Amino acid sequence: MVETQRWQAIPTQLDLAEFEQFVLPHLSIGSRGPAPKLSLYKIFNYILKILYLGCQWKELPIHKDGEGQPETHDTRIDRIWRRWVDNGCMDAIFAGSVSRLHEDGRLATAVIHGDGTTTAAKKGRR
């Protein structure tokens, strides 16, 4: 069996250096209320995990703390995710990552895959 290359896999977790380089500059940080107990790095990795798994928020496997309690609640992660989407952070992360990969010469544009779900179809014979 052929071993999958890391660059071919769907990322379910970023390391801290990747997070700081590609994600952190584009995140909005709330100015009101208490600061999150979890780092933005951990919260973002939880979001990557749920996007990969496609499960309900309440089914997200959240790590336990030293006392056996979940380190956060799924609704907190959901709330932060919604704020980031509403603020355009996720679009900025995508655009910034693609731009950075292009600048570094690591973006292969020889093959572009499109699924056609947003392609307008012509009506009629022409």
C-alpha positions as CSV (number, residue, x, y, z in Angstrom):
1,M,0.0,0.0,0.0
2,V,1.3,3.4,-0.9
3,E,1.9,5.7,2.0
4,T,0.0,9.0,1.8
5,Q,2.3,12.1,1.6
6,R,1.7,14.7,4.3
7,W,1.0,17.4,1.6
8,Q,-1.7,15.3,0.1
9,A,-3.7,14.8,3.3
10,I,-6.5,17.0,4.6
11,P,-5.0,19.0,7.5
12,T,-6.8,18.2,10.8
13,Q,-4.2,19.9,13.0
14,L,-1.6,22.6,12.5
15,D,1.5,22.9,14.4
16,L,2.1,26.2,16.3
17,A,4.5,27.6,13.7
18,E,2.0,27.0,10.9
19,F,-0.8,28.5,12.9
20,E,1.3,31.6,13.7
21,Q,2.4,32.0,10.1
22,F,-0.9,31.3,8.2
23,V,-3.8,31.8,10.6
24,L,-3.1,34.1,13.5
25,P,-2.6,37.3,11.5
26,H,-6.1,36.9,10.1
27,L,-8.1,36.1,13.3
28,S,-10.3,38.7,15.0
29,I,-10.0,38.6,18.8
30,G,-12.9,39.6,20.9
31,S,-12.6,42.8,22.9
32,R,-15.4,42.3,25.4
33,G,-15.9,39.6,28.0
34,P,-13.3,37.3,29.5
35,A,-10.5,36.0,27.5
36,P,-10.9,32.3,26.4
37,K,-9.2,29.8,28.7
38,L,-8.0,27.9,25.7
39,S,-5.4,29.4,23.3
40,L,-6.6,30.4,19.8
41,Y,-4.2,27.8,18.5
42,K,-6.2,25.0,20.3
43,I,-9.5,26.5,19.4
44,F,-8.6,26.6,15.7
45,N,-7.4,23.0,15.8
46,Y,-10.7,21.9,17.3
47,I,-12.4,23.7,14.4
48,L,-10.2,21.9,11.8
49,K,-11.1,18.6,13.5
50,I,-14.9,19.3,13.3
51,L,-14.6,20.4,9.7
52,Y,-12.8,17.1,8.9
53,L,-15.1,14.9,10.9
54,G,-18.3,16.5,9.8
55,C,-20.0,15.7,13.1
56,Q,-22.3,17.7,15.3
57,W,-20.6,20.1,17.7
58,K,-21.7,18.1,20.7
59,E,-19.9,15.1,19.3
60,L,-16.5,16.9,19.0
61,P,-13.9,14.9,20.9
62,I,-12.7,17.5,23.5
63,H,-9.7,16.7,25.6
64,K,-10.1,16.4,29.4
65,D,-8.2,18.5,31.9
66,G,-6.3,17.1,34.9
67,E,-9.6,16.7,36.9
68,G,-11.3,14.7,34.1
69,Q,-13.5,17.7,33.0
70,P,-13.6,18.8,29.4
71,E,-11.2,21.7,28.8
72,T,-13.9,23.7,27.1
73,H,-17.5,23.3,26.0
74,D,-18.5,22.7,22.4
75,T,-20.7,25.8,22.3
76,R,-17.8,28.0,23.1
77,I,-15.9,26.7,20.1
78,D,-19.0,27.0,18.0
79,R,-19.5,30.7,19.1
80,I,-15.9,31.6,18.2
81,W,-16.2,29.8,14.8
82,R,-19.4,31.8,14.0
83,R,-17.7,35.0,14.9
84,W,-14.7,34.2,12.7
85,V,-16.9,33.3,9.8
86,D,-19.0,36.5,10.2
87,N,-15.9,38.7,10.4
88,G,-14.5,37.2,7.3
89,C,-11.5,35.6,9.1
90,M,-11.9,32.3,7.4
91,D,-11.9,33.9,3.9
92,A,-8.8,35.9,4.8
93,I,-7.0,32.8,6.1
94,F,-7.7,31.0,2.8
95,A,-6.7,34.0,0.6
96,G,-3.6,34.7,2.8
97,S,-2.5,31.1,2.8
98,V,-2.8,30.8,-1.0
99,S,-1.0,34.1,-1.5
100,R,1.8,33.0,0.8
101,L,2.2,29.6,-0.9
102,H,2.3,31.4,-4.3
103,E,5.0,33.8,-3.0
104,D,7.1,30.9,-1.7
105,G,6.8,29.1,-5.0
106,R,4.9,26.2,-3.3
107,L,1.6,26.6,-5.1
108,A,1.2,24.2,-8.1
109,T,-1.3,25.7,-10.5
110,A,-0.7,23.3,-13.3
111,V,-3.8,21.3,-12.4
112,I,-6.9,23.0,-11.0
113,H,-9.8,20.8,-10.0
114,G,-13.3,22.1,-10.3
115,D,-16.4,20.3,-9.5
116,G,-18.8,22.4,-11.5
117,T,-21.4,22.9,-8.8
118,T,-21.3,26.7,-9.3
119,T,-21.0,26.7,-13.1
120,A,-23.9,28.3,-14.9
121,A,-25.4,26.0,-17.5
122,K,-26.4,27.3,-20.9
123,K,-30.0,26.9,-21.9
124,G,-31.0,26.0,-25.4
125,R,-28.9,24.5,-28.2
126,R,-26.2,27.1,-28.6
